[in-house]
């Protein structure tokens, strides 16, 4: 049923509910699904391929047979075969480095052929350049031919992290694995060395100079607990389970544009620091970096370090100071270092970050770097922030105002909404901004700044903005959370109750459309024990979808958490959350907003409360700070007030109970808390 917006309501904030728009929304999913099972390539690109061959063969000055999607030369050498002009092609230094890396791969392949060993266990290049486990496009084995292509299948030369490697870790598997290793592993697919230098000056004359190297290793999922395999048995198991592992969707290693140019091709990062800051940098890389974007690192293994953080540390001084300050905060939260000593480091780098940002703003240059550091100031607090560290700081929403200005100056919303750019890499900074915008608006009860952009993406044939790849939840569900925040803003501005209920009903139908064709949640592991990013995303989306329904229902006049419908939603949410890996290497810290919404309406005796307490216990010390520590403190305050009020509840006609409702936002205002729960 079509609805009419109120006369005084902002037009952009009204959810579209006409029959035409509803039809467009219903058609959004099957269109995106069909795109996900094909390999789009324009006529221009096909023509260019027929004239030039792949850029890797052009770099090597070899004749290319233009195989689809990989040529024979690249397939045999395990190289990344690119027919679209890559970013490194226009940079002479990057092109030279790329060529040297390829020569090294060829050299290793020749040496491996002469060796009596059948498996080479050492590799020094990041997986963005080479791969050891072929994909369905490169393998002639009949087990692979049933694998369906995806929108990113022309990038299938990249390493597939969704199935156990037959080359990297064949001899590194640990026998008799304890169940606590279900979600992590003590061995790594590759490492990145970070080189730091310090030099002593006496009367401005350089004297002693020292260099140290610290190693950052990425985590890979191990075999199932209790598995004892020799190298031969491991390879046999991989072959037997190849069919299932290849049913996992192809991951596009070039989905995001990290604004740093090509990914790191060198393993060493040289940053000149004094002794104190070197200690902070080492701690950031070893203890903070692995927990920054767990979902992104699951989908595109290693890209958080090699494509985003480590290059930014070298090229962006503001970002470096931000990360060093965050490392100091993390040290304060996790060690017994005297507060007065570590507080000096925190404030020193906070001041340096803001100072360098202001200098860059005054010069009106390096807008991408300023945006990157500003978003870091907002997001990193969700990893290390406490309820109150007693130190002066700028609220997150003031940082976000600056970020919005930079996003608009860079015209990123227009770029992601342009239908001619749908196949171009998505600006990572716009995706991170969108996540902060949507969740931040829902926390403040106001419309997101870029709500109109989200609405256009939701109704388009290409709805993806990279939110699923970044934080786990399907983009369309996040766009609907944006619409609910818009509706709450209108309610606070005095929207008529009847019109409000009509919009609630329409948005509920829209949420239902995102469930079409979805099966129930299940544990996100393949038969061989490897983590399935695709199933994990489905579970995450289901959790956010239920939280969105609870958020939407809370806008209805007379809402009460004791209503039967609300209790049922909380129970369903608890059931979905049980299918998401827990513990220090799990993904609870990616569900903070979900825990906030579901927990804030859970009543005494609810299974949700016991479940949440168990999850916090599994996190141990990691649940005492960051967003999880903050949401735990907030929920306990809410529960204390709810429990005190529930003693005077009265029955309702639907079998529920009217319990005086204390909104979590009121608790934050009373306590003076002003943090973002991402």
C-alpha positions as CSV (number, residue, x, y, z in Angstrom):
1,X,0.0,0.0,0.0
2,X,1.4,3.4,-1.0
3,X,2.0,5.9,1.8
4,X,2.0,9.7,1.8
5,X,4.9,11.5,3.5
6,X,4.0,14.3,6.0
7,X,4.0,17.8,4.6
8,X,6.7,19.1,6.8
9,X,9.0,16.0,6.6
10,X,12.4,16.2,4.7
11,X,11.8,14.4,1.4
12,X,15.1,12.6,1.4
13,X,14.5,10.9,4.7
14,X,11.1,9.3,3.8
15,X,11.4,5.6,3.0
16,X,10.0,5.0,-0.5
17,X,7.1,2.7,-0.4
18,X,5.3,3.2,-3.7
19,X,4.6,0.1,-5.8
20,X,7.2,1.0,-8.3
21,X,9.9,1.4,-5.6
22,X,8.8,-1.8,-3.9
23,X,9.2,-3.6,-7.2
24,X,12.6,-2.1,-7.7
25,X,13.6,-3.2,-4.2
26,X,12.3,-6.7,-4.8
27,X,14.3,-6.9,-8.0
28,X,17.5,-5.7,-6.4
29,X,18.4,-9.1,-5.0
30,X,18.0,-11.3,-8.0
31,X,19.8,-8.8,-10.1
32,X,22.8,-8.8,-7.8
33,X,22.6,-12.5,-7.5
34,X,22.7,-13.0,-11.2
35,X,25.7,-10.6,-11.4
36,X,27.4,-12.6,-8.8
37,X,27.3,-15.7,-11.0
38,X,28.7,-14.1,-14.1
39,X,31.8,-12.4,-15.2
40,X,31.0,-9.0,-16.6
41,X,33.3,-7.6,-19.2
42,X,32.6,-4.8,-21.5
43,X,33.0,-4.9,-25.3
44,X,35.8,-2.3,-25.0
45,X,37.7,-4.6,-22.6
46,X,37.3,-7.6,-24.8
47,X,38.6,-5.6,-27.7
48,X,41.5,-4.4,-25.7
49,X,42.4,-7.9,-24.7
50,X,42.5,-9.0,-28.3
51,X,45.0,-6.3,-29.2
52,X,47.4,-6.3,-26.2
53,X,47.2,-9.6,-24.2
54,X,47.5,-9.5,-20.4
55,X,49.7,-6.9,-18.7
56,X,51.8,-9.5,-17.0
57,X,52.9,-10.9,-20.3
58,X,53.4,-7.4,-21.7
59,X,55.7,-6.6,-18.7
60,X,57.7,-9.8,-19.4
61,X,57.6,-9.1,-23.2
62,X,56.2,-12.5,-23.8
63,X,53.6,-13.6,-26.3
64,X,50.2,-14.0,-24.6
65,X,47.7,-16.6,-25.7
66,X,44.9,-14.5,-24.0
67,X,43.4,-17.4,-22.1
68,X,40.1,-16.7,-20.3
69,X,40.3,-15.7,-17.5
70,X,44.1,-16.5,-17.2
71,X,46.6,-17.0,-20.0
72,X,48.7,-20.2,-20.1
73,X,51.9,-18.4,-19.1
74,X,50.4,-16.8,-16.0
75,X,48.5,-20.0,-15.1
76,X,51.7,-22.2,-15.3
77,X,53.7,-19.7,-13.2
78,X,50.9,-18.9,-10.8
79,X,51.0,-15.2,-11.6
80,X,48.1,-12.7,-11.4
81,X,46.8,-12.3,-15.0
82,X,45.3,-8.9,-15.6
83,X,43.7,-7.7,-18.8
84,X,42.5,-4.5,-17.2
85,X,45.2,-1.8,-16.9
86,X,46.6,-2.3,-13.3
87,X,47.6,0.5,-11.1
88,X,51.2,-0.5,-11.1
89,X,51.5,-0.2,-14.8
90,X,51.6,3.7,-14.8
91,X,54.3,3.8,-12.2
92,X,57.8,3.0,-13.4
93,X,59.1,2.2,-9.9
94,X,56.2,-0.1,-9.2
95,X,56.5,-1.7,-12.6
96,X,60.2,-2.4,-12.0
97,X,59.4,-3.9,-8.6
98,X,56.6,-6.0,-10.1
99,X,59.0,-7.4,-12.7
100,X,61.6,-8.2,-10.1
101,X,59.1,-10.1,-8.1
102,X,58.0,-12.1,-11.1
103,X,61.6,-13.0,-11.9
104,X,62.0,-14.2,-8.3
105,X,58.9,-16.4,-8.7
106,X,60.3,-17.9,-11.9
107,X,63.6,-18.5,-10.2
108,X,62.0,-20.3,-7.3
109,X,59.9,-22.4,-9.6
110,X,63.0,-23.6,-11.5
111,X,64.7,-24.4,-8.2
112,X,61.7,-26.3,-7.0
113,X,61.6,-28.4,-10.1
114,X,65.2,-29.5,-9.5
115,X,64.5,-30.3,-5.9
116,X,63.5,-33.8,-4.6
117,X,60.8,-32.2,-2.5
118,X,57.4,-32.0,-3.9
119,X,56.1,-29.2,-1.7
120,X,57.9,-25.9,-1.2
121,X,57.1,-24.4,2.2
122,X,58.7,-21.0,2.0
123,X,57.3,-18.0,0.2
124,X,58.3,-14.4,0.5
125,X,55.8,-12.5,-1.6
126,X,52.4,-11.5,-0.5
127,X,49.5,-13.5,-1.9
128,X,48.3,-10.6,-4.0
129,X,51.0,-11.4,-6.5
130,X,51.1,-15.2,-6.7
131,X,49.1,-18.2,-5.6
132,X,49.8,-21.8,-4.8
133,X,46.3,-23.3,-4.8
134,X,44.7,-23.0,-8.3
135,X,41.1,-21.8,-8.8
136,X,38.5,-23.4,-11.0
137,X,39.6,-21.2,-13.9
138,X,43.2,-22.4,-13.7
139,X,42.9,-26.0,-12.8
140,X,42.2,-28.7,-15.3
141,X,41.1,-31.2,-12.7
142,X,37.5,-32.3,-13.3
143,X,36.7,-31.7,-9.6
144,X,36.8,-28.0,-10.2
145,X,34.6,-27.7,-13.3
146,X,31.4,-27.6,-11.4
147,X,32.4,-24.4,-9.6
148,X,30.2,-21.4,-10.6
149,X,31.9,-18.2,-11.5
150,X,31.3,-14.9,-9.8
151,X,31.6,-11.3,-10.6
152,X,35.2,-11.4,-9.5
153,X,36.3,-14.6,-11.2
154,X,38.6,-12.8,-13.6
155,X,40.8,-12.1,-10.5
156,X,41.0,-15.8,-9.7
157,X,44.7,-15.7,-9.9
158,X,44.8,-14.5,-6.3
159,X,45.4,-17.0,-3.5
160,X,42.2,-18.7,-2.3
161,X,42.2,-18.5,1.5
162,X,39.0,-20.4,1.9
163,X,40.5,-23.8,1.6
164,X,43.6,-25.3,3.2
165,X,46.8,-24.5,1.3
166,X,48.7,-27.4,-0.2
167,X,51.9,-25.5,-0.4
168,X,52.3,-22.9,2.3
169,X,51.4,-24.9,5.4
170,X,51.6,-28.5,4.4
171,X,54.3,-29.2,6.9
172,X,53.3,-26.6,9.5
173,X,50.0,-28.2,10.7
174,X,50.1,-28.8,14.5
175,X,49.2,-32.4,15.6
176,X,46.6,-32.9,18.4
177,X,45.2,-29.3,18.0
178,X,43.3,-28.1,21.1
179,X,39.7,-27.0,20.5
180,X,40.7,-23.5,21.5
181,X,42.5,-23.3,18.1
182,X,39.2,-23.7,16.2
183,X,39.2,-20.0,15.2
184,X,42.9,-19.3,14.8
185,X,46.2,-21.1,14.2
186,X,49.8,-21.0,15.4
187,X,51.1,-20.9,11.8
188,X,51.0,-18.2,9.1
189,X,50.8,-18.0,5.3
190,X,53.2,-15.1,5.1
191,X,55.0,-12.5,7.2
192,X,55.8,-8.8,6.8
193,X,58.9,-7.3,8.4
194,X,58.6,-3.8,9.8
195,X,62.0,-2.1,9.9
196,X,62.5,0.8,12.4
197,X,65.5,3.0,12.8
198,X,66.7,5.3,15.5
199,X,69.7,7.6,15.5
200,X,71.4,9.6,18.3
201,X,72.4,13.2,17.7
202,X,74.9,15.1,19.8
203,X,74.8,18.9,19.2
204,X,72.9,18.2,16.0
205,X,75.6,15.9,14.8
206,X,74.4,12.3,13.9
207,X,76.3,9.6,15.9
208,X,75.0,6.1,16.7
209,X,72.4,4.6,14.3
210,X,70.6,1.4,15.0
211,X,68.0,-0.6,13.0
212,X,65.6,-3.3,14.3
213,X,63.1,-5.5,12.5
214,X,59.8,-6.7,13.9
215,X,57.7,-9.3,12.2
216,X,53.9,-9.1,11.6
217,X,52.4,-12.5,10.8
218,X,48.8,-13.2,9.6
219,X,46.6,-15.9,11.1
220,X,45.3,-18.9,9.1
221,X,42.6,-21.3,10.1
222,X,44.0,-24.8,11.1
223,X,42.6,-28.3,10.4
224,X,39.7,-29.5,12.6
225,X,40.5,-30.1,16.3
226,X,42.1,-33.5,17.1
227,X,43.2,-34.0,13.5
228,X,46.6,-35.7,13.1
229,X,47.8,-35.6,9.5
230,X,51.1,-36.3,7.8
231,X,52.0,-34.2,4.8
232,X,50.8,-36.9,2.4
233,X,47.5,-37.4,4.2
234,X,47.0,-33.6,4.3
235,X,47.5,-33.3,0.6
236,X,45.1,-36.2,0.0
237,X,42.4,-34.6,2.3
238,X,42.7,-31.4,0.4
239,X,42.1,-33.2,-2.9
240,X,39.1,-35.1,-1.6
241,X,37.5,-32.0,-0.2
242,X,38.3,-29.7,-3.2
243,X,34.8,-29.8,-4.5
244,X,33.3,-28.3,-1.4
245,X,36.0,-25.8,-0.8
246,X,35.6,-24.5,-4.3
247,X,31.9,-23.9,-3.8
248,X,33.0,-20.9,-1.7
249,X,32.5,-17.7,-3.6
250,X,35.5,-16.1,-5.3
251,X,37.0,-13.3,-3.3
252,X,38.0,-10.2,-5.3
253,X,41.4,-9.0,-4.0
254,X,40.9,-5.7,-5.8
255,X,37.5,-4.9,-4.5
256,X,38.7,-1.8,-2.5
257,X,40.7,1.2,-3.5
258,X,42.8,1.8,-0.4
259,X,44.2,5.1,-2.0
260,X,47.8,4.0,-1.5
261,X,48.4,2.8,-5.0
262,X,49.6,-0.8,-5.5
263,X,49.8,-3.1,-2.4
264,X,53.1,-3.5,-0.7
265,X,55.6,-5.4,-2.9
266,X,58.5,-5.1,-0.4
267,X,58.4,-7.0,2.9
268,X,60.2,-4.3,4.9
269,X,58.7,-1.0,6.1
270,X,61.3,1.6,7.1
271,X,60.1,4.1,9.6
272,X,62.6,6.2,11.5
273,X,61.5,6.5,15.2
274,X,63.0,7.0,18.6
275,X,63.2,4.2,21.1
276,X,59.9,4.9,22.8
277,X,57.9,5.2,19.6
278,X,59.5,2.1,18.2
279,X,58.2,0.2,21.2
280,X,54.7,1.6,20.5
281,X,54.9,0.8,16.8
282,X,56.0,-2.8,17.5
283,X,53.1,-3.2,19.9
284,X,50.6,-1.7,17.4
285,X,51.7,-4.2,14.7
286,X,51.9,-7.2,16.9
287,X,48.9,-6.6,19.2
288,X,46.5,-4.1,17.6
289,X,46.8,-4.6,13.9
290,X,45.5,-8.2,13.9
291,X,42.2,-7.1,15.5
292,X,41.4,-4.0,13.4
293,X,39.1,-5.4,10.7
294,X,38.6,-9.1,11.4
295,X,35.9,-9.5,8.8
296,X,37.9,-7.8,6.0
297,X,40.9,-9.9,6.9
298,X,38.8,-13.1,6.7
299,X,37.5,-12.1,3.2
300,X,40.7,-10.7,1.9
301,X,43.4,-12.2,3.9
302,X,46.4,-9.9,4.7
303,X,45.0,-6.9,2.9
304,X,44.4,-5.0,6.1
305,X,48.2,-5.0,6.7
306,X,49.7,-5.0,3.3
307,X,47.2,-2.8,1.5
308,X,45.9,-0.4,4.2
309,X,47.7,0.0,7.5
310,X,51.4,-0.6,6.7
311,X,51.5,1.6,3.6
312,X,49.7,4.4,5.4
313,X,52.2,4.2,8.3
314,X,54.9,5.0,5.8
315,X,53.2,7.8,3.8
316,X,50.8,9.5,6.2
317,X,52.4,11.2,9.2
318,X,49.0,12.0,10.9
319,X,48.0,8.3,10.5
320,X,51.3,7.2,12.1
321,X,50.8,9.4,15.1
322,X,47.2,8.2,15.4
323,X,48.3,4.6,15.5
324,X,51.1,5.2,18.0
325,X,48.6,6.9,20.3
326,X,46.3,4.0,19.9
327,X,49.1,1.6,20.7
328,X,49.8,3.5,23.9
329,X,46.1,3.3,24.9
330,X,46.1,-0.4,24.2
331,X,49.2,-0.8,26.4
332,X,47.5,1.1,29.2
333,X,44.5,-1.2,29.0
334,X,46.4,-4.5,28.8
335,X,49.6,-4.0,30.9
336,X,50.6,-2.6,34.3
337,X,52.6,0.3,33.0
338,X,52.2,3.3,35.3
339,X,49.4,5.5,34.1
340,X,51.4,8.7,34.3
341,X,54.1,7.3,32.1
342,X,51.8,6.0,29.3
343,X,49.4,8.9,29.5
344,X,52.2,11.2,28.3
345,X,52.7,9.0,25.2
346,X,48.9,9.0,24.6
347,X,48.6,12.8,24.8
348,X,51.8,13.5,22.9
349,X,50.6,11.5,19.9
350,X,47.0,12.8,20.1
351,X,48.4,16.3,20.0
352,X,50.8,15.4,17.1
353,X,47.9,13.8,15.1
354,X,45.6,16.9,15.4
355,X,48.5,19.3,14.7
356,X,49.6,17.5,11.5
357,X,45.9,17.3,10.4
358,X,45.4,21.0,11.0
359,X,48.6,21.8,9.0
360,X,47.5,19.7,6.1
361,X,44.0,21.4,6.2
362,X,45.6,24.8,6.2
363,X,47.6,23.8,3.1
364,X,44.4,22.4,1.6
365,X,46.2,19.3,0.3
366,X,46.5,15.6,0.9
367,X,42.7,15.2,1.4
368,X,42.8,11.4,1.2
369,X,45.5,11.2,3.9
370,X,43.6,13.6,6.1
371,X,40.4,11.6,5.7
372,X,42.3,8.4,6.4
373,X,43.7,9.7,9.7
374,X,40.4,11.3,10.7
375,X,38.6,8.0,10.2
376,X,41.3,6.3,12.2
377,X,40.8,8.6,15.1
378,X,37.1,7.5,15.1
379,X,37.4,3.8,14.4
380,X,40.4,2.9,16.5
381,X,38.7,4.0,19.7
382,X,36.2,1.1,19.1
383,X,39.2,-1.2,19.5
384,X,41.1,0.3,22.5
385,X,38.8,2.9,24.1
386,X,37.7,2.7,27.7
387,X,34.6,4.3,29.3
388,X,36.8,7.1,30.6
389,X,40.6,7.2,30.5
390,X,40.6,10.6,32.3
391,X,42.4,12.3,29.4
392,X,41.0,15.1,27.2
393,X,39.9,14.0,23.8
394,X,37.7,15.2,20.9
395,X,34.3,13.5,20.6
396,X,33.9,11.1,17.7
397,X,31.1,13.0,16.1
398,X,33.2,16.1,15.9
399,X,35.9,14.1,14.0
400,X,33.1,12.8,11.8
401,X,32.0,16.2,10.8
402,X,35.5,16.9,9.5
403,X,35.4,13.5,7.7
404,X,32.1,14.3,6.1
405,X,33.5,17.5,4.7
406,X,36.5,15.7,3.3
407,X,34.3,13.0,1.7
408,X,32.2,15.6,0.0
409,X,35.3,17.5,-1.1
410,X,36.6,14.3,-2.7
411,X,33.2,13.7,-4.2
412,X,33.1,10.1,-3.0
413,X,29.3,9.8,-2.8
414,X,29.0,10.7,-6.5
415,X,31.7,8.2,-7.4
416,X,30.1,5.2,-5.7
417,X,26.6,6.1,-7.0
418,X,27.8,6.6,-10.6
419,X,26.5,3.6,-12.7
420,X,29.5,4.0,-15.0
421,X,31.9,3.2,-12.1
422,X,30.2,0.1,-10.7
423,X,33.1,-2.2,-11.8
424,X,35.8,0.2,-10.5
425,X,37.4,-0.5,-7.1
426,X,35.3,0.9,-4.2
427,X,37.0,3.7,-2.2
428,X,37.7,2.1,1.1
429,X,37.4,5.4,2.9
430,X,33.8,5.8,1.6
431,X,32.9,2.3,2.9
432,X,34.3,3.0,6.3
433,X,32.6,6.4,6.4
434,X,29.3,4.7,5.5
435,X,29.6,2.2,8.4
436,X,30.3,4.9,10.9
437,X,27.6,7.1,9.4
438,X,24.9,4.4,9.7
439,X,25.7,3.1,13.1
440,X,26.5,6.5,14.5
441,X,23.1,7.9,13.3
442,X,21.3,4.9,14.9
443,X,23.1,5.6,18.2
444,X,22.2,9.3,18.1
445,X,18.7,8.9,16.8
446,X,19.2,11.1,13.7
447,X,19.3,10.6,10.0
448,X,22.7,9.5,8.4
449,X,24.5,12.2,6.5
450,X,24.6,10.1,3.4
451,X,21.1,8.6,3.7
452,X,20.2,9.6,0.2
453,X,23.3,7.9,-1.2
454,X,22.4,4.7,0.7
455,X,18.8,4.8,-0.5
456,X,20.0,5.2,-4.2
457,X,22.4,2.2,-3.8
458,X,19.6,0.1,-2.2
459,X,17.3,0.7,-5.1
460,X,20.0,0.2,-7.8
461,X,21.1,-2.8,-9.7
462,X,24.5,-2.6,-8.0
463,X,23.7,-2.1,-4.3
464,X,27.2,-3.1,-3.0
465,X,29.2,-0.5,-1.3
466,X,31.6,-3.0,0.3
467,X,29.9,-3.1,3.7
468,X,29.6,-6.8,3.6
469,X,33.3,-7.2,2.8
470,X,34.3,-4.8,5.5
471,X,32.0,-5.5,8.5
472,X,30.1,-8.7,7.6
473,X,26.5,-7.5,7.1
474,X,24.9,-7.4,3.7
475,X,24.8,-3.8,2.3
476,X,21.0,-3.8,1.8
477,X,20.3,-4.6,5.5
478,X,22.7,-1.8,6.4
479,X,20.8,0.6,4.1
480,X,17.5,-0.3,5.8
481,X,19.1,0.4,9.2
482,X,19.9,3.8,7.7
483,X,16.2,4.2,6.7
484,X,15.1,3.2,10.2
485,X,17.4,5.9,11.7
486,X,15.8,8.4,9.3
487,X,12.4,7.3,10.5
488,X,13.4,7.8,14.2
489,X,14.6,11.3,13.3
490,X,11.2,12.1,11.9
491,X,9.5,10.6,14.9
492,X,11.5,12.9,17.2
493,X,10.5,15.8,15.0
494,X,6.8,15.1,15.6
495,X,5.7,12.7,12.9
496,X,2.0,11.6,13.1
497,X,1.6,8.2,14.8
498,X,-0.5,6.8,12.0
499,X,2.0,7.8,9.3
500,X,4.8,6.5,11.5
501,X,3.1,3.1,11.8
502,X,2.6,2.9,8.0
503,X,6.3,3.5,7.5
504,X,7.2,1.0,10.1
505,X,5.1,-1.6,8.3
506,X,6.6,-0.7,4.9
507,X,10.2,-1.0,6.3
508,X,9.3,-4.3,7.9
509,X,8.3,-5.6,4.5
510,X,11.6,-4.3,3.0
511,X,13.5,-6.2,5.7
512,X,11.5,-9.3,4.8
513,X,12.6,-9.0,1.2
514,X,16.3,-9.4,2.3
515,X,15.4,-12.8,3.8
516,X,14.0,-14.3,0.5
517,X,15.9,-17.4,-0.4
518,X,18.0,-17.4,2.8
519,X,18.3,-20.6,4.8
520,X,18.7,-20.7,8.5
521,X,22.0,-20.1,10.2
522,X,24.6,-22.8,10.5
523,X,28.2,-23.0,11.7
524,X,30.5,-21.2,9.2
525,X,32.9,-24.0,8.6
526,X,33.5,-26.2,5.6
527,X,33.7,-30.0,6.0
528,X,37.5,-29.7,6.1
529,X,37.3,-27.3,9.1
530,X,38.2,-24.1,7.3
531,X,36.2,-21.0,7.9
532,X,33.6,-20.1,5.3
533,X,33.5,-16.3,4.8
534,X,30.3,-16.7,2.8
535,X,28.4,-18.5,5.6
536,X,29.9,-16.2,8.2
537,X,28.5,-13.2,6.3
538,X,25.1,-14.9,6.1
539,X,25.1,-15.4,9.9
540,X,26.3,-11.8,10.5
541,X,23.6,-10.5,8.2
542,X,20.9,-12.5,9.9
543,X,22.0,-11.1,13.3
544,X,22.0,-7.5,12.0
545,X,18.6,-8.1,10.3
546,X,17.0,-9.2,13.6
547,X,18.6,-6.2,15.4
548,X,17.2,-4.0,12.7
549,X,13.7,-5.4,13.3
550,X,14.0,-4.8,17.1
551,X,15.2,-1.3,16.4
552,X,12.2,-0.7,14.0
553,X,9.7,-2.1,16.5
554,X,11.0,0.2,19.2
555,X,9.8,3.1,17.2
556,X,6.1,2.0,17.4
557,X,4.1,4.1,19.9
558,X,3.6,2.1,23.1
559,X,6.5,-0.3,22.5
560,X,7.5,-2.4,25.4
561,X,10.3,-5.0,25.8
562,X,7.8,-7.3,27.6
563,X,5.7,-7.8,24.5
564,X,5.6,-11.3,23.1
565,X,6.8,-10.2,19.7
566,X,9.9,-8.5,21.2
567,X,10.7,-11.4,23.4
568,X,10.5,-13.7,20.3
569,X,12.9,-11.5,18.3
570,X,15.5,-11.5,21.1
571,X,15.3,-15.3,21.4
572,X,15.8,-15.7,17.6
573,X,18.7,-13.3,17.8
574,X,20.3,-15.4,20.5
575,X,19.9,-18.5,18.3
576,X,21.7,-16.8,15.4
577,X,24.5,-15.5,17.5
578,X,25.3,-19.0,18.7
579,X,26.4,-19.7,15.1
580,X,29.1,-17.0,15.1
581,X,32.6,-18.0,16.3
582,X,33.4,-16.7,19.8
583,X,36.5,-16.1,21.9
584,X,39.5,-13.9,21.3
585,X,39.8,-15.1,17.7
586,X,36.0,-15.0,17.1
587,X,33.8,-12.2,15.7
588,X,31.8,-10.9,18.7
589,X,33.7,-7.6,18.5
590,X,32.2,-7.1,15.1
591,X,28.6,-7.4,16.5
592,X,28.7,-4.7,19.2
593,X,25.7,-2.7,17.8
594,X,23.7,-6.0,17.6
595,X,24.5,-6.8,21.2
596,X,23.5,-3.3,22.2
597,X,20.1,-3.4,20.5
598,X,19.2,-7.0,21.5
599,X,20.6,-6.7,25.0
600,X,18.9,-3.4,25.7
601,X,15.4,-5.1,25.5
602,X,16.3,-8.4,27.1
603,X,14.4,-9.1,30.3
604,X,15.4,-10.9,33.5
605,X,15.7,-14.6,32.9
606,X,16.3,-14.1,29.1
607,X,18.6,-16.6,27.5
608,X,20.3,-13.6,25.8
609,X,21.7,-12.4,29.1
610,X,23.2,-15.7,30.0
611,X,24.6,-16.0,26.4
612,X,26.1,-12.6,26.6
613,X,27.8,-13.3,29.9
614,X,29.3,-16.5,28.5
615,X,30.6,-14.6,25.4
616,X,32.2,-12.0,27.6
617,X,33.8,-14.7,29.7
618,X,35.3,-16.3,26.6
619,X,36.8,-12.9,25.6
620,X,38.5,-12.7,29.0
621,X,40.7,-9.6,29.2
622,X,39.8,-8.6,25.6
623,X,36.3,-7.8,26.8
624,X,37.4,-5.3,29.3
625,X,38.1,-2.5,26.8
626,X,37.1,-1.3,23.4
627,X,33.6,-1.4,22.1
628,X,32.8,-4.7,23.8
629,X,33.9,-3.4,27.2
630,X,31.8,-0.3,26.7
631,X,28.7,-2.1,25.5
632,X,29.0,-4.6,28.5
633,X,29.1,-1.7,30.9
634,X,26.1,0.0,29.2
635,X,24.0,-3.1,29.1
636,X,24.6,-3.8,32.8
637,X,23.4,-0.3,33.6
638,X,20.3,-0.9,31.5
639,X,19.6,-4.3,33.0
640,X,19.9,-2.8,36.5
641,X,17.2,-0.2,35.8
642,X,15.0,-2.7,33.9
643,X,15.2,-5.3,36.6
644,X,14.2,-2.7,39.2
645,X,11.2,-1.6,37.1
646,X,10.1,-5.1,36.0
647,X,8.8,-5.9,39.5
648,X,5.9,-3.6,38.8
649,X,5.0,-5.0,35.4
650,X,1.4,-5.7,34.4
651,X,0.1,-8.3,31.9
652,X,-0.9,-7.5,28.3
653,X,-3.6,-8.9,26.1
654,X,-1.1,-10.9,24.0
655,X,0.3,-12.8,27.0
656,X,3.2,-10.5,27.5
657,X,3.9,-8.0,30.2
658,X,4.2,-4.2,30.3
659,X,7.6,-3.4,31.7
660,X,8.7,0.2,32.2
661,X,11.1,0.8,29.4
662,X,14.4,2.5,30.0
663,X,16.2,3.4,26.7
664,X,19.9,2.8,26.6
665,X,20.4,6.3,25.2
666,X,19.0,7.7,28.4
667,X,21.5,5.8,30.5
668,X,24.3,7.2,28.3
669,X,23.1,10.7,28.8
670,X,22.8,10.3,32.6
671,X,26.3,8.8,32.8
672,X,27.8,11.4,30.4
673,X,29.0,8.7,28.0
674,X,29.6,9.8,24.4
675,X,31.1,6.9,22.5
676,X,30.4,5.1,19.3
677,X,29.7,1.4,19.4
678,X,30.9,-0.1,16.1
